[in-house]
Each structure stands twice: as C-alpha cells, then as structure tokens.
Amino acid sequence: MTARNLLSELRQKGVEVKASGDDRLVIDAPKGAITPELRSALAAHKVELLQILKSEQQPAAPVAPEPIAPAPPALKTQAPEVVAAPVASTKRADEDDSPAGLATEEIRQLEAELIRLKAEEQTRRAEFESGRLAAENALRVEHERRSQAEAESSRQRAEQEKQRITAEAREHAEEENRRQIAEQELARAEEELKRMRAMEDARRADAEARLRAAEEAHRAQLATRRQAEEEQARVYSEEKRRLLEAEARKRAQEDELRRHAEMRFQAVEVEIARVRAREDARRKSAGDARVLAEQTAQRRAEEEARRHAEQSALRRAEDEARLRAQIEAQMRAEAEGRRQVEDEARRQAEEEARRRAEEEASRMAAMEAQRRAEEAARQHAEAESRRQAEEAARRRAEEEAKRRAETEAQLRAEEELRQRAADEARQHAEMEARIRSEVAAKIRAEDEARQVAADSHRPETASDQTEQDPLEIERAEVGELPAREVSGNEIVEWFDVGIESQSAVLSEQHPAHEGLAGLMQDDSGGEFHAVSVPEAERAPSAVSAATLSQFTSDQAPERAAAVAELARSGGEDAFRHISAAFDDQSAEVRSTAARALFDSQADRAAAFTRALREATPARRRKIGAAIASSGLAQEAIRNLTGESRDKTYDAFSLLFLMSKAGEVQPLMRAIEEHPNIEVRLAVVKLLALSGQPDILPAFRRMAVRGSLPPEVRSAVMEAIYQITSQSPADAPSVV
C-alpha cells in the first residue's frame, strides 16, 4: 500500500491527518478507526505522508485570468507612443541648440530609454509569467490525470483487496468450522478420557482411601502409643527431676542450717572464751588488788567466781539447748514440708497416671470396638465375596464337569475304537500263534519220529541231530513272532485328564502288552514263548502328595504356597498345575502362579509363550493380569534400559506377551508417568509392535494431551500411524 492510498483510505474512514511544524503527524480519528495494521502502515510511510501533506498546505500560485492573456501586445502598442514623444522633442530640440536645451534633450532621451527598458522588462516578465502559468497548468493537468489514474488503480486494488479479504474470510470461516468440528471431536474424546480416568481415579482413590485409612488408623495407634510412652517418659523424667531438685534443695538447706549452727556454736564458744578471759582478767585484778586481803575475802571471791562460772556455763548450756531445739524444730518443719510436697507430687502423679490409664483404657476399648466392627464388616464382605466366588466356582465346576463329560465321552468313543482294533489285532495274533504252535508241534513230532528212526539206524549221527534242534527252535521262535510288534519306546498320545483318572489312562495306554501277556499265558504249556522288549517305566511325578493336597484347600494362602512350591519342583506336572492355577478365583494365587512360572525355568519367555498358547482366551487374560499384579511387569519395565542384554530381552518378551494377552494398563502408566524418556519410548515401540487395535483409543487420548514430552508424543503418533496402516495379516501373534 502506497502513502497516497493510505491517506485516501484514512480520509474515507473520516480520519483527518495533518502535518505539524516539527515533522509530526497529527491524527484526528474516531474511536476504533485506527487499527494496529493502520498504525504500523502510518509508521512505515510517515516521511512520504509528511511530504504530501506539506505540498498540499503550500499556497497555490496565482493563475492569470483568460482575458489578461493578450496583455503583452497591449504593452507593445504603448511602447511606440512612449518612444514617439522623444522623437518629437528631438525635433524641437533641433531647433534649440543651446546647452540647456541639449541637456534637457539628453535627459529626455535617457528617460525615454528608461521607459523603453522598463517596458521590455515588463514584457519579459509577462512572457515568463505566462510560460510559468502554462507550465503550472500543464503540471496541474498532469497531476490531476495521475491522481485520477492512481484513484482508479487504488479503486481496483481496493476491489481486489476486498475480493481477497472475502475469500480469506470464507476460507477462515471454513477453517474455523473444521477447527470447531475437530475441537468437538477432541472434546468428546477428552470427555470420554476424563470419564474413564475419573472412574479409574475413583476406583484407585477408593482403594487408596481404604489403604490410607488403614494406614492412618495403624499410624494413629502407633502415634498414640508413642505419645503415651513419651508422656510417661516425660512424667517420669519430670518426677525424677523434681525429686533431684528437692533432694538438692534439701541438701542445700541442710548445709545452710549446718553452717548457721556451726557459726552460732563458734559465736557461743567465742563468747564463752571472751567471758572467761574477762573473768580471768577480773579475777587476776581482784587477786592483785586483794593480795593482802584476808583469806576469807579470797575464799569469798573464789566462791563468787565459781558461782559466776557455773552460771555462765549454765547459761551457755541453756543457750546451746535452746539453739539445738530451734535447729531441730526448723529441720523437722522443713522435712515435714518436703514430705508434704513429695506426697502431693506423688498423689498428683498417681492421679494423672490413673486418669491417663482410664483414658487409654477407654480409647483402647473404643478402638477395640471399632476394630471388631470393622472385622465384622470385613468378615461379612469376605463371606459375601466367598459366597459369590463359591457360586462362580460352582458354575465353573458345572461347566467344567459338563465339558469333561463331553471330553470323556469322546475319549471313551475313541478308546472303544482303539480297544476294538486292539481286540481284533489280539485275536488275529492269538489265532496266528495257535496255528504256529500247532505247526510247530507237528514239525516237532515229525522231527522226533525222524530222530527215533535215525537213532535206530545211525547212532553215530545223534550229535549232529542235537546240534540241528536249536536251529529249528530258533526258526520256530522267529515264526511265532506276531506281525506287528509294539516298541517299548513308542510315544503314547497324551491327554489332559484329572488325577483320579490317571490310573485308568495308564492302564488303557498298553493294550498291546496285555495281548502279549495273554498270548504268553495261552502258550504256557508249550515250549516256546513270545519275546518282547518291556516299555520304559513312567517317570514318577516330581510333585509331592502334600503339595497336591494343598491345591484343594479353602485358604488362598495355602494354595499360593503350593503354587510357589511347584516352581522349585519343576517338570511337566509342575507346569501343568501352575497353568491350572491361573484359573483360581484368588488374585493372590494367580500372582503367585505368574511368579512360579517365571522362576520355573531359565527361558521365561518360552514358559509364558507355551502357557498362553495352551490356554483358553479367559485364561490368557488372567495370565496377563497376573503378570501385572505380581510385579513382574514393573520389574520388566525397569529392565528395559538395563545393561544386561539377556534381562532386556526377557523384559521385552514378557511385556510383549502381557500386551498380547490384553493387559496394557501398566504399559500405559509407564508411558504417562515413568521418569525415564528411553523407557517411555521403548514401551511405545513395544505396544506398536503388538499391533493390537485396542490400544488405538488410548494412544489417541495421549496424543491430544499436553503433558507428554515432544519426543514421546511423536513416538505415539508414529505408533498410531503404524497400527492403523498395519493389515490384520501382518499383526504378530503368540499362537
């Protein structure tokens, strides 16, 4: 868009654009008329718009009116008149030849020349002005023509722009319609995903809530017990601290009392010593004064002194006794106060302990009541689930019995056919053996007759005839062999029968040997017996009778323990019982069966492949669910990116078999939540290789989710394309 087109468009919208003196655009526009596109266009064409606006604001040059155009000829007509006057004056000046007249004439000539020059100048200016006006008129006409052309071009461009905008609006509307349809589809898919996820979350939240409630109850019990123990420990430590502080205060008080008593004793002793010293000094002074006194006065003085001493000793003893009594009373009072404080503290502690014991007893009683209620509810739920499971087991047993009856009927029909064929073969063999025995007896009689005749005629040939008899016996034995021999290493066809019918099957698998035994009994009186190689003994079962008896237990843990024991036993019987354990009604038994099958042999993939191949569709789904619930799926997911190639191969094979069995939920959770991107990509490739169309809805829901990393979303999109473009014949299978 050019600057003029932009200015025209703005003026059509009622926007006034002016140029200010400081090279700025002054825009007066209605509200909302200036869009961001127009604002960016104004900024881009600012310089051009300023030039156009300044050119429009300059005053236009005056245009001469049409009648004034012949002005130059008028000036030319006037010029001869102006020049003609000097000629006449010149003629008059010729007549006056005086100097003044010459000067005047010269002035006149000069004035005439000046007028002529001015007239010429005006003529030239008029011509120049007329040329300029003509050029300006031509320029204006050209400018108007160009403006009209630009206006026409602008109109055409506006029309084209309008058509383009209309087409774009139509395409945008169509695109918006398609986008709304896609958003509606995505919204429906999201709603379906949310509904399914809400159901799954509700189920998971319910299970987690029950588990969390049990954990919270257990944690609350532990916390309560821990708090009670801590409270008891705190009370004990507090009581111990108080006792230690009381003992410390008691010792300090005793020390203080003892110190005060010692100080008082020392003061009394000092006072006694002072009194004694004063008394001694007084006595000494009295003795010195009364040296010359009489003995009576001296005795009287001594008696007085002794009396004073006794009184002082008595006073000191009384003071000491009074002090002792005060100290003893004070110590007794303190001991009594201490005893009262200790008794009060002990009483409060016993009261607090009794109150806590009562609260603990009431709380434990409430918990016990709640536990009993929960136990009763759980037992009721278990009884209900057990009843339902028994009902389902009874139905399955009836179906199994019906199916087994049909199988046994078919087996009986086949066995009758085989028995009939065996009877015919045995009769044919018996008849052939009887004929051969009769022929052999006849030949033997003839040989005996010939031998008797030969003995009578040629005794020397007896030894030769004896050597020929074994050859005849061997020839007879060869002739007595039946037409069809039964090899001891012949593989008997295997049927999946119960434990109770194994003996019947074993007895039915050897009709040929029974025929040979009958043949030997029939020919017991003869000299020759049928010879056959005995069949190899059947290998005893590696599964113990105790383990087999646990399979019929009503307790799921016992059945699970029996299945776990089978993994250590190994063998064909163990594999058959482990496979049958996948039909158990307990999820614990099925998970243990998956673990046992995983640990039963080194080639884990081959074990699960065989179990899935020989299983019914219902058992296949249970095997896949057992792989997920036993934790094998999580271990295999962790081993997808391990360093061991064997573990990686086993993990990939196990997860592939699980997905083919219909269990893909652990793999979907790994794609959504696993922290390792390589594991996510490996699981996406594994599900894509499985080729199951059931995972397409889950992959489509993942593709529209924004929480997946870009590389995982790209892998999911490639898997969707691979599964949708894969024909059913190309899909891999485990069968």
Secondary structure as UniProt FT lines:
FT   HELIX           3..12
FT   TURN            13..14
FT   STRAND          16..19
FT   TURN            21..22
FT   STRAND          25..28
FT   TURN            31..32
FT   HELIX           36..44
FT   HELIX           46..57
FT   HELIX           66..68
FT   TURN            69..70
FT   HELIX           71..95
FT   HELIX           99..289
FT   TURN            290..292
FT   HELIX           295..457
FT   HELIX           459..461
FT   HELIX           462..480
FT   TURN            488..489
FT   TURN            500..501
FT   HELIX           502..508
FT   HELIX           511..522
FT   TURN            523..525
FT   HELIX           545..550
FT   TURN            551..552
FT   HELIX           556..569
FT   HELIX           572..581
FT   TURN            582..583
FT   HELIX           587..600
FT   HELIX           604..614
FT   HELIX           617..629
FT   TURN            630..631
FT   HELIX           632..638
FT   HELIX           639..641
FT   HELIX           645..660
FT   TURN            661..662
FT   HELIX           665..673
FT   HELIX           677..690
FT   HELIX           693..695
FT   HELIX           696..703
FT   HELIX           710..725
FT   HELIX           728..730
//
